[in-house]
Amino acid sequence: MATPPISSLVSQRLLGKVAFVTGGASGIGEGIVRLFHRHGAKVCFVDVQDELGYRLLESLGGDKDPNIFYSHCDVTVEDDLRRAVDLTVTRFGTLDIMVNNAGISGTPSSDIRNVDISEFEKVFDINVKAVFMGMKYAASVMIPRKQGSIISLGSVGSVIGGIGPHHYVGSKHAVVGLTRSVAAELGQHGIRVNCVSPYAVPTNLAVAHLPEDERTEDVFTGFREFAKKNANLQGVELTVEDVANAVLFLASEDARYISGDNLLVDGGFTRVNHSLRVFR
Ligand SMILES: NC(=O)c1ccc[n+]([C@@H]2O[C@H](COP(=O)([O-])OP(=O)(O)OC[C@H]3O[C@@H](n4cnc5c(N)ncnc54)[C@H](O)[C@@H]3O)[C@@H](O)[C@H]2O)c1
């Protein structure tokens, strides 16, 4: 086999690392799977949307590529998640990087009196309980090896209110709390625990929250316009790849001393006051 050029080896920032990505069949998760694969990682990705999962797997080489596989897994079911992590370790020998990406936003609601508690529980099940279970099973593999990186998806809703349903914002604040708490325990084992919190990225999850009066024939076009209009940073549109790059950074050796952090990928959205419009 021909030796790859040095430039491509240097640019493969996860060469030989084993990664597990939840909710990897679409949206931001798909972007993370593609980027990790391109950077030389061995990747197991899981989802409940099997058709999309297998389609992505095929597009990355399918059965011909021994470094990637897809498995069905509902992250809210503890046995499913444990089995998928076990499968990854059996197949690839270990686990270096856990990405808790799967999430839902819940049904939009503008009146707390109408919030269905079963909806609240569903969002917390996926966005909080499953993230904790992901941390737990990743830690089981990583503690004996005294290394690892666990990254969970937060949101701008992890640090401010008013950007989505109460259950979504509450759940994303909880992801930051879990990240800090688990980082406090796992630091002694050399394991880093962080989260990445993006502003609006045009995915199925996000477009569902576009206000009715902002909707255009193509909901994605309407969403992009809405996100642009309300962003702090102008002249650049936040993409799935931008978020995946932040996750790659935290997964890589470049972030070897970063733990307990919430990396905001929001162009300053949560750090500036929009209402006074002092500079516009
Ligand atoms: N898109 C945004 O604007 C945005 C902004 C901030 C944070 N986020 C966060 O990014 C993450 C990914 O969101 P996205 O925008 O790519 O959404 P998405 O809907 O495109 O992707 C989410 C994926 O998670 C999967 N999933 C849902 N429930 C699951 C379950 N029980 N088990 C396994 N997989 C499951 C879905 O099938 C889907 O493939 C979420 O945690 C979300 O809260 C998104």
PDBQT file of the ligand as one rigid body, heavy atoms in Angstrom, charges set to zero:
ROOT
HETATM    1  N1  LIG A 301     -29.402  23.187  14.932  1.00  0.00    +0.000 N 
HETATM    2  C1  LIG A 301     -29.223  24.137  15.825  1.00  0.00    +0.000 C 
HETATM    3  O1  LIG A 301     -29.465  25.343  15.578  1.00  0.00    +0.000 OA
HETATM    4  C2  LIG A 301     -28.659  23.784  17.181  1.00  0.00    +0.000 A 
HETATM    5  C3  LIG A 301     -28.259  24.848  17.997  1.00  0.00    +0.000 A 
HETATM    6  C4  LIG A 301     -27.762  24.561  19.250  1.00  0.00    +0.000 A 
HETATM    7  C5  LIG A 301     -27.630  23.239  19.669  1.00  0.00    +0.000 A 
HETATM    8  N2  LIG A 301     -28.018  22.232  18.865  1.00  0.00    +0.000 N 
HETATM    9  C6  LIG A 301     -27.872  20.848  19.378  1.00  0.00    +0.000 C 
HETATM   10  O2  LIG A 301     -27.146  20.070  18.448  1.00  0.00    +0.000 OA
HETATM   11  C7  LIG A 301     -27.534  18.702  18.572  1.00  0.00    +0.000 C 
HETATM   12  C8  LIG A 301     -27.861  18.154  17.186  1.00  0.00    +0.000 C 
HETATM   13  O3  LIG A 301     -28.988  18.855  16.689  1.00  0.00    +0.000 OA
HETATM   14  P1  LIG A 301     -29.315  19.061  15.140  1.00  0.00    +0.000 P 
HETATM   15  O4  LIG A 301     -29.666  20.471  14.955  1.00  0.00    +0.000 OA
HETATM   16  O5  LIG A 301     -28.269  18.432  14.317  1.00  0.00    +0.000 OA
HETATM   17  O6  LIG A 301     -30.671  18.234  15.059  1.00  0.00    +0.000 OA
HETATM   18  P2  LIG A 301     -31.150  17.075  14.059  1.00  0.00    +0.000 P 
HETATM   19  O7  LIG A 301     -32.574  16.850  14.381  1.00  0.00    +0.000 OA
HETATM   20  O8  LIG A 301     -30.768  17.408  12.660  1.00  0.00    +0.000 OA
HETATM   21  O9  LIG A 301     -30.255  15.838  14.524  1.00  0.00    +0.000 OA
HETATM   22  C9  LIG A 301     -30.450  15.195  15.748  1.00  0.00    +0.000 C 
HETATM   23  C10 LIG A 301     -30.216  13.710  15.541  1.00  0.00    +0.000 C 
HETATM   24  O10 LIG A 301     -30.428  13.056  16.805  1.00  0.00    +0.000 OA
HETATM   25  C11 LIG A 301     -31.167  11.879  16.542  1.00  0.00    +0.000 C 
HETATM   26  N3  LIG A 301     -31.918  11.447  17.726  1.00  0.00    +0.000 N 
HETATM   27  C12 LIG A 301     -32.998  12.055  18.269  1.00  0.00    +0.000 A 
HETATM   28  N4  LIG A 301     -33.432  11.322  19.295  1.00  0.00    +0.000 NA
HETATM   29  C13 LIG A 301     -32.626  10.237  19.411  1.00  0.00    +0.000 A 
HETATM   30  C14 LIG A 301     -32.588   9.116  20.280  1.00  0.00    +0.000 A 
HETATM   31  N5  LIG A 301     -33.490   8.950  21.251  1.00  0.00    +0.000 N 
HETATM   32  N6  LIG A 301     -31.606   8.213  20.114  1.00  0.00    +0.000 NA
HETATM   33  C15 LIG A 301     -30.690   8.365  19.119  1.00  0.00    +0.000 A 
HETATM   34  N7  LIG A 301     -30.680   9.394  18.261  1.00  0.00    +0.000 NA
HETATM   35  C16 LIG A 301     -31.649  10.314  18.406  1.00  0.00    +0.000 A 
HETATM   36  C17 LIG A 301     -32.102  12.245  15.391  1.00  0.00    +0.000 C 
HETATM   37  O11 LIG A 301     -32.629  11.126  14.734  1.00  0.00    +0.000 OA
HETATM   38  C18 LIG A 301     -31.191  13.106  14.533  1.00  0.00    +0.000 C 
HETATM   39  O12 LIG A 301     -30.499  12.335  13.568  1.00  0.00    +0.000 OA
HETATM   40  C19 LIG A 301     -28.716  18.678  19.540  1.00  0.00    +0.000 C 
HETATM   41  O13 LIG A 301     -28.257  18.294  20.819  1.00  0.00    +0.000 OA
HETATM   42  C20 LIG A 301     -29.186  20.110  19.548  1.00  0.00    +0.000 C 
HETATM   43  O14 LIG A 301     -29.853  20.468  20.732  1.00  0.00    +0.000 OA
HETATM   44  C21 LIG A 301     -28.540  22.472  17.617  1.00  0.00    +0.000 A 
ENDROOT
TORSDOF 0
